[in-house]
């Protein structure tokens, strides 16, 4: 990390969050170091949060609704988490992504290599695991879906 001008904040290459639910987990993983740094001032964290949101998006508007002062950093983060870190919303998103694979495989454009299909399925399942969704919770629905996808791809 390099220092910026006279500021004590290091120059970071932040992943920009554009308000897409699919990007929330990636953003949280990337921003976690800043968010949980006990030595960093909340005013600096707020500035990083502004930099990490894409201009003219819902996310940026949420953050900009708070005056950019340290005491508002936690409030802005809580607001973002209330909108994007809802477990049921994230689980629904990743399950829908798995279901979309069925549609792709049944379409004419569904010419996907088996290894690529495996990687796409695994990505969604890992996201569900990250959210704490145990295999037994989604197995009854997803295993037949995955079997169907693999069967269609083989034959």
C-alpha positions in Angstrom: 0.0 0.0 0.0 1.3 3.4 -0.8 0.5 6.7 1.0 -1.6 9.4 -0.6 -0.3 12.9 -0.5 -0.4 14.3 3.1 -3.2 11.9 4.1 -2.4 9.1 6.5 -4.7 6.8 4.6 -3.1 4.3 2.3 -4.1 4.3 -1.3 -6.2 1.2 -1.9 -7.4 -0.4 -5.0 -11.0 -1.0 -4.0 -13.5 -3.3 -5.6 -16.5 -1.1 -6.6 -19.9 -2.2 -5.5 -22.7 -1.3 -8.0 -25.8 -2.4 -6.1 -25.9 -5.9 -7.5 -26.9 -8.6 -5.0 -24.5 -11.0 -6.7 -21.5 -8.7 -5.9 -22.3 -8.2 -2.2 -20.3 -11.2 -0.9 -17.3 -10.3 -3.1 -17.5 -6.6 -1.9 -17.8 -7.7 1.8 -14.8 -9.9 1.5 -12.8 -7.2 -0.1 -14.0 -4.4 2.2 -13.8 -6.4 5.4 -10.2 -5.4 6.1 -11.1 -1.8 6.2 -14.4 -2.3 8.1 -12.8 -4.4 10.9 -9.6 -2.4 11.3 -9.7 -1.1 14.9 -6.9 1.4 14.3 -8.5 3.1 11.3 -10.6 6.2 12.0 -14.2 5.9 11.1 -14.0 9.1 9.0 -11.3 7.4 6.9 -13.5 4.3 6.6 -16.4 6.4 5.4 -14.2 7.9 2.7 -13.2 4.4 1.6 -16.8 3.4 1.6 -17.6 6.3 -0.7 -14.8 5.3 -3.0 -15.9 1.7 -3.0 -19.4 2.5 -4.3 -20.1 3.3 -8.0 -21.4 6.8 -8.7 -25.1 7.2 -9.6 -26.1 3.8 -8.1 -28.5 3.0 -5.4 -25.6 2.0 -3.2 -23.8 5.3 -3.6 -27.1 7.2 -2.9 -27.5 5.3 0.3 -24.0 6.2 1.5 -24.4 9.8 0.4 -27.6 10.2 2.4 -25.3 10.4 5.5 -23.0 13.4 6.0 -19.4 12.1 5.5 -18.3 12.1 9.1 -16.9 9.3 11.2 -19.9 9.0 13.4 -22.0 8.1 10.4 -19.8 5.3 9.0 -21.4 2.6 11.1 -24.9 3.9 10.2 -24.1 3.9 6.5 -22.7 0.3 6.7 -25.8 -0.9 8.7 -28.0 0.6 6.0 -26.1 -1.2 3.3 -26.2 -4.4 5.2 -30.0 -4.1 5.8 -30.5 -3.8 2.0 -27.9 -6.3 0.7 -26.9 -8.7 3.5 -30.4 -10.2 4.0 -29.7 -13.9 4.1 -33.0 -14.9 2.5 -32.4 -12.5 -0.4 -28.9 -13.8 -1.0 -30.0 -17.5 -0.8 -32.8 -16.8 -3.2 -30.4 -15.2 -5.6 -27.9 -18.1 -5.7 -30.7 -20.7 -5.9 -32.1 -18.8 -8.9 -28.7 -18.8 -10.5 -28.7 -22.6 -10.2 -32.1 -22.7 -11.7 -31.0 -20.5 -14.6 -28.4 -23.1 -15.5 -31.3 -25.5 -16.3 -32.8 -23.0 -18.7 -29.4 -22.4 -20.4 -28.9 -26.2 -20.7 -32.3 -26.6 -22.3 -31.8 -23.8 -24.8 -30.1 -24.0 -28.1 -27.3 -21.7 -26.7 -26.8 -24.3 -23.9 -23.7 -25.7 -25.5 -21.5 -25.6 -22.4 -18.6 -27.9 -21.6 -19.3 -30.3 -18.7 -16.3 -28.8 -16.8 -17.6 -25.3 -17.2 -21.1 -26.4 -16.0 -19.4 -28.1 -13.0 -17.6 -24.8 -12.2 -20.7 -22.7 -12.5 -22.7 -25.1 -10.2 -19.8 -25.2 -7.7 -19.6 -21.4 -7.6 -23.3 -21.1 -6.6 -23.0 -23.9 -4.0 -19.9 -22.3 -2.5 -21.8 -19.0 -2.2 -24.6 -20.8 -0.5 -22.2 -22.5 1.9 -20.7 -19.0 2.7 -24.1 -17.9 3.7 -24.4 -20.8 6.1 -26.9 -22.8 4.1 -26.2 -26.4 5.0 -26.2 -29.1 2.3 -29.2 -30.8 3.9 -31.3 -27.6 3.5 -31.0 -27.5 -0.3 -30.1 -31.0 -1.2 -33.6 -32.3 -1.7 -34.2 -29.6 -4.4 -30.7 -29.1 -5.9 -29.4 -32.6 -6.2 -32.1 -33.6 -8.7 -31.5 -30.3 -10.6 -27.8 -31.0 -10.8 -28.3 -34.6 -11.9 -30.7 -33.4 -14.6 -28.2 -30.8 -15.8 -25.4 -33.4 -15.9 -27.6 -36.0 -17.6 -28.7 -33.5 -20.3 -25.1 -32.5 -20.9 -23.9 -36.1 -21.3 -26.6 -37.3 -23.7 
